[in-house]
Amino acid sequence: MGVQWSRESWTNAESWYHMVTKDEVRDAMRGIQEWEKLQEESKASGSVKPNLPTTGPLLERIGGHDAVKRVVEAFCRKLYADERLVPFLQGRDIVYMRAKLSNFTTWLFGPSHLPYTGKHMRNAHLRLIKERGFTPEHFERGIAYFHEANLVNEALAKLRPFKGVVFTATSRDAEEEARWAAEERSKELQRRLKEQRELQERREREAKERQEQEQREQQEKQARQQWEKEWEQEAQQDERTKEQPPGKPQTGQLSPPPQQPQQQQHSVQPPPLPPLLAAAPGSPLVVGTASAGSRDQASPSGGYATPFTPMESPGKAPSSWVAD
Ligand code: HEM
């Protein structure tokens, strides 16, 4: 198309909406022919609303708001299916994109008095250009998807100038970049605040846990001290009970334990030493005096170091011991 769109003509609605060139007339004629063809096809398939007006505002001629929805939907689907374009859409909200594009397309094809309420087109794509390497070729691919939506040429002609708008640097770029920088700073600040809050919360949690632990330890200590005290009292009680004549109950906090029969210290008492050995000092078998059964004689295993066994009858020396 031979029409040259300057930034001024795009931003000044009056000049560019009422400007009609030979090319546009030719485009419109071609558009009408295409539209007639589309009408024939859609009548046959039943997919598109028939009987669209051939004159009047462009929005009505392309099929009104339904057509806008259809075009935007098809455009978005194709963008997201294009592996070369999808990286630019990562992290973007598809619902937001669709809504914005619908507003834009309605405005673009609608009556000229309607104001455009969206972002400036350069600003809307500036981050993609500056940070992700979005090029005019990428944008062209997007425009091509509008073509596939079978729009009349007049409509397509309105889209093309935006390539120039999106890729022409303006004084607003610096403003926009300053805004991002402020946004980034604010995000960074938020992130740090969040980190600090989390750190503070963690410290508080740890202090609380430590306090609870200390309380638990204190309680355990008190319980242990109480137990030791009771144990000591019980032991003293036992002592007193032993000292008192049997049968006389002891007065005190803790009732004395039931009287146990005096337990024998060793279930197997060593037999008395045979008289012969006891009388023969220096004999290798004599390990002590006649105090058999004392602790000094206990072997590490708890038995007695004397060669006696319970099987042997006490008082009777084995024949091998008998001195010649
Ligand atoms: C070719 C591939 C394209 C990609 C990958 C793309 C990507 C994007 C992205 C990511 C945004 C959102 C910016 C933000 O977060 O604010 C956006 C906004 C927008 N784009 Fe594109 N775009 C493409 C082509 C086009 C084309 C061909 C048009 C129409 C001529 C268009 C019109 C718009 C409009 C109207 C907005 C919303 C502006 C606003 O926020 O008000 N885009 N685009």
Residues whose N, C-alpha, C, O or C-beta is under 5 A from the ligand:
A	BS01	HEM	L85 F88 L89 R92 K100 L101 F104 G118 K119 A124 H138 F139 R141 G142 I143 L159 F162
